[in-house]
Amino acid sequence: MSYVPLLISHYFTINKPPHHHPVFNLNRMPSEQRSFSFLQHQSHIPPQFIWPDHEKPCPHPPPRLDVPPIDLGGVLSGDPEAVSNAARLVDQACRKHGFFLVVNHDIDMKLVDEVHRGTDFFFGMPLEKKERALRKIGDHCGYASSFTNRFSSKLPWKETLSFRYSADRHLSNIVECYFLDVMGEDYAAFGKVCQRYCEAMNSLCLNLMELLGISLGVGGGYFRDFFEGNDSIMRLNYYPTCQKPDLALGTGPHCDPTTLTILHQDDVGGLQVYVDEKWHSITPNPQAFVVNIGDTFMALSNGIYKGCLHRAVVNSTTPRKSLAFFLCPRMDKIVSPPKELVSEGNPRIYPDFTWPVLLEFTQKHYRSDMKTLEAFVNWLRQKRIHSS
Ligand SMILES: O=C(O)CCC(=O)C(=O)O
């Protein structure tokens, strides 16, 4: 007999949680029941994890998206033909759905393996240890599981650890300091590995920004310069097994509010992207990184490039991991498209904003979904009308 659904529904009937409050009363639930290590063996899953019918995962795995990965080998060595070929492929993908894969990216795959191993180690720890890094309400860094989620329905079947990375030279050890300060000496080595991984991701992002500038016709330096000194986010995603994978989702359908996401998934599979009005599976390729355009880049390109709608499904046999690096602008940068991308035929779509305002919107007012940018723009306009 499973007690968790009973405990949860009891809590809901008595104490309807106000919006923005933790869903479960953590103090009332014994620690072992507040963890996925308990939930993943239950044949009944709590109703808060059951998604509405129209959003449930497809009963059979959807078709694979057949996209050849973009080879960055020639691009990184500056071969003009390779650059123009890659820019053309990036342009096609980003105008259509905002998703592509890259190989020969020059990232050390041993480093990627080390991050995956450290991620297994972290999520394999008892809840009390992981909760040393517990994310606070309204914050975007720290350990979170759906038990600490601020929403009361459509909960994702996952645990995450998110932390800040900054390319500002004054904050050059920010990731390793975070691990040491928040989780202690046991995590110092993993913190160093994550610091190196974020630096590698930063460098890949800047190279991709150069390619995106070329593909949009504004020149290689434009977006590269804009993202120098970026203030980004790294997230380790862990999806425990689920006995009802057809009812739940690891990550619901959403576009990333950030600028560009570089994702490495392990070999389990579960990432799906929405292309041509259908969900498609993205088969894991250990040598490749998945690249998604986020809402902030959609705004920077004046809507020419599309934010990629994606989600992650879970399964009943094998836990899954993914490593997501979210490139974000420096906090004081104004997100505004270059003048070359605005014309009479393509007038401005989104107002100017700064990244911390969009981040705050997604942390305090709105759960990221496929309409975040639209909702944010309406919210911003209302806010500006009221304050004028
Ligand atoms: O794990 C995945 O494949 C997707 C992760 C994701 O969408 C996210 O972290 O925002």
The ligand as an SDF file (V2000), in Angstrom:
LIG
                    3D

 10  9  0  0  0  0  0  0  0  0999 V2000
   16.5330   16.7510  -20.2050 O   0  0  0  0  0  0  0  0  0  0  0  0
   16.2290   17.1440  -21.3120 C   0  0  0  0  0  0  0  0  0  0  0  0
   16.4050   16.4640  -22.3270 O   0  0  0  0  0  0  0  0  0  0  0  0
   15.5900   18.5070  -21.4740 C   0  0  0  0  0  0  0  0  0  0  0  0
   15.9010   19.4270  -20.3370 C   0  0  0  0  0  0  0  0  0  0  0  0
   15.2160   20.7490  -20.4280 C   0  0  0  0  0  0  0  0  0  0  0  0
   14.3980   20.9890  -21.2720 O   0  0  0  0  0  0  0  0  0  0  0  0
   15.5420   21.7990  -19.4280 C   0  0  0  0  0  0  0  0  0  0  0  0
   16.3380   21.5610  -18.5140 O   0  0  0  0  0  0  0  0  0  0  0  0
   14.9870   22.9240  -19.5770 O   0  0  0  0  0  0  0  0  0  0  0  0
  1  2  2  0
  2  3  1  0
  2  4  1  0
  4  5  1  0
  5  6  1  0
  6  7  2  0
  6  8  1  0
  8  9  2  0
  8 10  1  0
M  END
$$$$
